[in-house]
Amino acid sequence: MKFYDGLPAVLAGTAISCAIVIMQPLAAMALTGEEVNDIAREVTVLIRGNQRHGSGVIVAKDSNTYYVLTANHVVSQQDDYKLVTHDKQAYQLDYSKVKRLPGVDLAVVEFTSDKDYKVAKLANSDTVTPGKSVFISGWPEPGNTGQVVRQFTYNRVSGFLDQPVEGYQMMYTNVTLPGMSGGPVVDAGGRVVAIHGMGDTADPQKLQMEGLSPEAATSIARQIKRGFNYAIPINTFLSLAPQSGLYLGLQVENSSAPELGAAYVASAEPDPRDQIDDINSVLDTASRALDTVDRVRTILRF
């Protein structure tokens, strides 16, 4: 994990007193919806345990260690978690290394790979205002067919809660499904501006099933409006990360997103790159990779 000394960041006049931000002042490029989807595909991951199924986004890399930001309720229970990248390779997660951010529904998990995976760019979430285009990328729970298909949905920011609850504040009208929690909210520049984690349900019991405490579930249920979904702005992550001992080299831009070059139109059929036909076979690739590492270590001892 990289450590940087004395590198403060100021985002839209709000001091982020931590050493994790590498500022990039360049304006975001105008992209088509398809181009934003291609970016989101490569940085969105599936997180799967025996009891949990969620999503996440790769936000940093140090040598061969990758760091994934997700919703804390996705990994709130100790479990045998595996992470699946866009190339359908599974990696074992070390649960002892999960970092939880204080007072909000965010966590960072890590995995190790010698492959070169894309790292998401982040954007100052204070530049996101009602009416702005946003996309949600995530891996919903499998349906009756057993297939797991990444979803990428488009709509607009509808507003913000006056007071965040468990960090949730940004509202939008995108369609989401169970299992997309922890996935990135992406702006029209292809940059992560928030972490999705709450669907349009006002039932506290369902919220508790998602992993929230009874108090948080009741508080959120009082504020939720039907037809809206909720996310934790990325600036919340940036301001709280050091309290969890996270000092990461992040790519953060301070400019507002441009308008889309062309709207996103979802295909009637899922893209094969977004489809996992047999999730168990994919998850087994993590076990096989670990077996190979163990055999190599055994050989090196002799």
Secondary structure as the mmCIF struct_conf table of DSSP 4:
data_model
#
loop_
_struct_conf.conf_type_id
_struct_conf.id
_struct_conf.beg_label_comp_id
_struct_conf.beg_label_asym_id
_struct_conf.beg_label_seq_id
_struct_conf.end_label_comp_id
_struct_conf.end_label_asym_id
_struct_conf.end_label_seq_id
BEND BEND1 ASP A 5 GLY A 6
STRN STRN1 ALA A 9 LEU A 11
TURN_TY1_P TURN_TY1_P1 ALA A 12 GLY A 13
STRN STRN2 THR A 14 ILE A 16
BEND BEND2 CYS A 18 ALA A 19
STRN STRN3 VAL A 21 GLN A 24
BEND BEND3 LEU A 26 LEU A 26
HELX_LH_PP_P HELX_LH_PP_P1 ALA A 27 ALA A 30
STRN STRN4 THR A 32 THR A 32
HELX_RH_AL_P HELX_RH_AL_P1 GLY A 33 VAL A 43
STRN STRN5 THR A 44 ARG A 48
BEND BEND4 ASN A 50 GLN A 51
STRN STRN6 HIS A 53 ASP A 62
TURN_TY1_P TURN_TY1_P2 SER A 63 ASN A 64
STRN STRN7 THR A 65 THR A 70
HELX_RH_3T_P HELX_RH_3T_P1 ASN A 72 VAL A 75
BEND BEND5 GLN A 77 GLN A 77
STRN STRN8 LYS A 82 VAL A 84
TURN_TY1_P TURN_TY1_P3 HIS A 86 ASP A 87
BEND BEND6 LYS A 88 LYS A 88
STRN STRN9 ALA A 90 GLN A 92
HELX_RH_3T_P HELX_RH_3T_P2 TYR A 95 LYS A 97
STRN STRN10 LYS A 99 ARG A 100
TURN_TY1_P TURN_TY1_P4 PRO A 102 GLY A 103
BEND BEND7 VAL A 104 ASP A 105
STRN STRN11 ALA A 107 THR A 112
BEND BEND8 ASP A 114 LYS A 115
STRN STRN12 LYS A 121 ALA A 123
HELX_RH_3T_P HELX_RH_3T_P3 SER A 125 THR A 127
TURN_TY1_P TURN_TY1_P5 PRO A 130 GLY A 131
STRN STRN13 SER A 133 GLY A 138
HELX_LH_PP_P HELX_LH_PP_P2 PRO A 140 PRO A 142
TURN_TY1_P TURN_TY1_P6 ASN A 144 THR A 145
STRN STRN14 VAL A 148 VAL A 149
STRN STRN15 GLN A 151 VAL A 165
TURN_TY1_P TURN_TY1_P7 GLU A 166 GLY A 167
STRN STRN16 TYR A 168 TYR A 172
TURN_TY1_P TURN_TY1_P8 PRO A 178 GLY A 179
TURN_TY1_P TURN_TY1_P9 SER A 181 GLY A 182
HELX_LH_PP_P HELX_LH_PP_P3 GLY A 183 GLY A 183
STRN STRN17 PRO A 184 ASP A 187
TURN_TY1_P TURN_TY1_P10 ALA A 188 GLY A 189
BEND BEND9 GLY A 190 GLY A 190
STRN STRN18 VAL A 192 MET A 198
BEND BEND10 ASP A 200 ASP A 200
HELX_RH_AL_P HELX_RH_AL_P2 PRO A 204 MET A 209
TURN_TY1_P TURN_TY1_P11 GLU A 210 GLY A 211
HELX_RH_AL_P HELX_RH_AL_P3 PRO A 214 GLN A 223
TURN_TY1_P TURN_TY1_P12 ARG A 226 GLY A 227
STRN STRN19 ASN A 229 PRO A 233
HELX_RH_AL_P HELX_RH_AL_P4 ILE A 234 LEU A 240
HELX_RH_3T_P HELX_RH_3T_P4 ALA A 241 SER A 244
TURN_TY1_P TURN_TY1_P13 GLY A 245 GLY A 245
STRN STRN20 LEU A 250 GLU A 253
BEND BEND11 SER A 255 SER A 255
HELX_LH_PP_P HELX_LH_PP_P4 SER A 256 LEU A 260
BEND BEND12 GLY A 261 GLY A 261
STRN STRN21 ALA A 262 ALA A 262
BEND BEND13 ALA A 268 GLU A 269
HELX_RH_3T_P HELX_RH_3T_P5 PRO A 272 ASP A 274
STRN STRN22 GLN A 275 ILE A 276
BEND BEND14 ASP A 277 ASP A 277
HELX_RH_AL_P HELX_RH_AL_P5 ILE A 279 ARG A 301
#
